[in-house]
Amino acid sequence: MPSQPKNIANAKLIAEWTLPPAATLGSSVRAKGILLEIRARLPWALRKSLDIRGAVLTLSMPETAESEIFEVSTVVNNTLDGIESLPVIPREIEDILSISTTERHRWLKDGRLQSAGTRTVKLRGRAKQITFHVFDPRRVEDVLDRDLVSTWREDDVATAAENRRRGAWKAKLKREEKSAKVSDSSRDNTADTKLLGWEDFEREGLLR
């Protein structure tokens, strides 16, 4: 059984850690993701002792729980070492770049958003696992700093307009082709009508 915090009702603020901007990238969702990453490395009984306010991690425990305080502090410090390199997961990149899930899928598929690999996790309380793409935080930061999202959206608008023009042109050609076939068929029917009874006409010798 994991050790239980002593007198949890008497918990006090013990320590704080401010997450660097290079780690959060200005996203509260990313900050919460870092909190969950650290909590996942703690025993179940100690996870709720660590929380976040804005970009500040907070540890609240009874002052007498010295061993637990040391355990949590060690995990936090070790995890924060190099936290700026923690891969960005889908919900975080959507918040950082203010993009939709549809845009993320589209730009990932055409290569504008570059995947840094995949991650597989098991859904809590379920046997099912899910696999998703993760992203390099430095590349995400570059997209943010260069405002590439605005450029990509403009490109998408232009591409959609061009696709509509091409679609309209193809539809027009199909209509014209169909109309031409109808006209040809009509002319053939007219020609057949005019030639009806020709053998009798020739037999009468009217052309001689």
C-alpha positions in Angstrom: 0.0 0.0 0.0 1.4 3.5 -0.8 2.1 5.7 2.1 -0.7 8.2 3.0 0.0 11.9 3.6 -0.3 12.7 7.3 -3.3 14.8 8.4 -4.1 15.8 4.9 -6.8 18.2 6.2 -4.1 20.3 7.7 -2.1 20.7 4.5 -0.2 23.9 4.0 1.6 25.4 1.1 5.0 23.9 1.3 6.7 24.8 -2.0 6.2 26.5 -5.4 7.8 26.0 -8.8 7.3 28.5 -11.6 7.1 26.9 -15.1 9.3 28.7 -17.7 7.6 30.3 -20.6 9.6 28.1 -23.0 7.8 25.1 -21.4 4.2 26.4 -21.3 4.4 28.4 -24.5 1.8 30.7 -23.0 -0.8 27.9 -22.8 -2.8 27.0 -19.7 -3.6 23.7 -21.3 0.1 23.0 -21.7 0.7 24.0 -18.1 -2.0 21.6 -16.9 -0.4 18.9 -19.2 2.9 19.4 -17.4 1.2 19.0 -14.1 -0.4 15.7 -15.2 2.9 14.5 -16.5 4.5 15.1 -13.1 1.5 13.6 -11.2 1.8 10.5 -13.3 5.2 9.9 -11.8 4.0 10.2 -8.2 2.3 7.5 -6.0 -1.6 7.8 -6.2 -1.8 9.0 -2.6 0.4 11.9 -3.2 -0.8 13.2 -6.6 -3.5 15.6 -5.3 -0.9 17.3 -3.1 0.5 18.8 -6.3 -1.6 21.4 -8.1 -1.1 24.4 -10.4 -2.1 28.1 -10.3 -1.5 29.7 -13.6 2.1 28.7 -14.4 3.1 27.9 -10.8 3.1 24.4 -9.5 2.1 24.3 -5.8 2.8 21.6 -3.2 0.4 21.5 -0.2 1.0 19.0 2.5 1.2 18.9 6.3 4.5 20.2 7.5 5.0 17.0 9.5 4.9 14.8 6.3 8.6 15.3 5.8 9.3 12.1 3.8 6.3 12.7 1.5 7.4 16.3 0.9 10.9 15.1 0.0 9.5 12.5 -2.3 7.2 14.9 -4.2 9.9 17.6 -4.4 12.4 15.2 -5.8 10.0 14.0 -8.5 9.1 17.6 -9.4 12.7 18.8 -9.6 13.8 15.8 -11.7 10.8 16.2 -14.1 11.3 20.0 -14.5 14.9 19.5 -15.5 14.6 19.8 -19.3 10.8 20.2 -19.2 11.1 22.6 -22.2 11.7 19.5 -24.4 8.5 17.7 -23.3 6.6 16.8 -26.5 3.5 18.7 -27.2 0.3 16.6 -27.4 -2.7 17.4 -29.7 -4.9 19.3 -27.2 -1.9 21.4 -26.2 -0.9 22.4 -29.7 -4.5 23.3 -30.6 -4.5 25.7 -27.6 -1.0 27.1 -28.2 -1.7 27.9 -31.8 -5.4 28.6 -31.4 -6.3 26.1 -34.2 -9.1 23.6 -34.6 -8.9 19.8 -34.6 -9.7 19.8 -38.3 -6.8 22.2 -39.1 -4.4 20.1 -37.0 -5.4 17.0 -39.0 -5.2 18.8 -42.3 -1.8 20.4 -41.7 -0.4 17.3 -40.2 -1.4 15.3 -43.3 0.1 17.7 -45.8 3.3 18.2 -43.8 2.9 21.8 -42.7 2.7 20.5 -39.0 5.6 18.1 -38.5 5.1 15.1 -36.2 7.8 14.3 -33.7 6.6 10.8 -33.4 3.6 9.0 -31.8 2.6 8.2 -28.2 0.4 5.4 -27.0 -1.6 5.7 -23.8 -4.2 3.6 -22.0 -7.4 5.3 -21.3 -8.1 5.4 -17.5 -10.4 2.7 -16.4 -10.4 1.1 -19.9 -8.5 -1.6 -21.7 -8.4 0.4 -24.9 -5.3 2.2 -25.9 -5.0 5.3 -28.2 -2.1 6.4 -30.3 -1.6 10.0 -31.4 1.0 12.3 -32.9 3.1 14.5 -30.7 5.1 17.6 -31.7 8.5 19.2 -31.0 7.9 22.2 -28.7 10.6 24.2 -30.5 8.9 23.7 -33.9 5.6 24.6 -32.3 7.2 27.8 -30.9 8.6 28.6 -34.4 5.2 28.3 -35.9 3.8 30.6 -33.2 6.6 33.2 -33.5 6.4 33.4 -37.3 2.5 33.4 -37.3 2.5 30.6 -39.8 -1.1 29.7 -38.9 -2.3 33.0 -40.5 -0.3 32.1 -43.7 -1.6 28.6 -43.8 -5.2 29.7 -43.4 -4.8 32.2 -46.3 -3.3 29.4 -48.4 -6.3 27.2 -47.5 -8.8 29.8 -48.5 -7.0 30.3 -51.9 -6.8 26.5 -52.4 -10.5 26.1 -51.6 -11.4 28.9 -54.1 -9.3 27.3 -56.8 -10.9 23.9 -56.1 -14.3 25.5 -56.5 -13.3 27.1 -59.8 -12.0 23.8 -61.1 -15.1 22.0 -59.9 -17.3 24.5 -61.7 -15.3 24.2 -64.9 -15.5 20.4 -64.9 -19.2 20.6 -64.2 -19.6 23.0 -67.2 -17.7 20.7 -69.5 -19.8 17.7 -68.5 -23.0 19.7 -69.1 -21.7 20.7 -72.6 -20.6 17.2 -73.4 -24.0 15.9 -72.4 -25.7 18.6 -74.4 -23.6 17.7 -77.5 -24.5 14.0 -77.2 -28.2 14.9 -77.0 -27.9 17.1 -80.1 -26.0 14.4 -82.0 -28.7 11.9 -81.1 -31.4 14.3 -82.2 -29.7 14.8 -85.6 -29.4 11.0 -86.1 -33.1 10.5 -85.4 -34.0 13.3 -87.9 -31.8 11.7 -90.5 -33.5 8.4 -90.0 -36.9 10.0 -90.4 -35.9 11.7 -93.7 -34.7 8.4 -95.1 -37.8 6.5 -94.2 -39.4 5.0 -97.4 -36.3 5.7 -99.5 -36.4 2.2 -101.1 -39.9 2.8 -102.3 -38.9 6.2 -103.6 -36.0 4.7 -105.6 -38.1 1.8 -106.9 -40.6 4.3 -108.4 -37.8 5.6 -110.5 -38.5 9.2 -109.5 -34.8 10.0 -109.6 -34.4 8.8 -113.2 
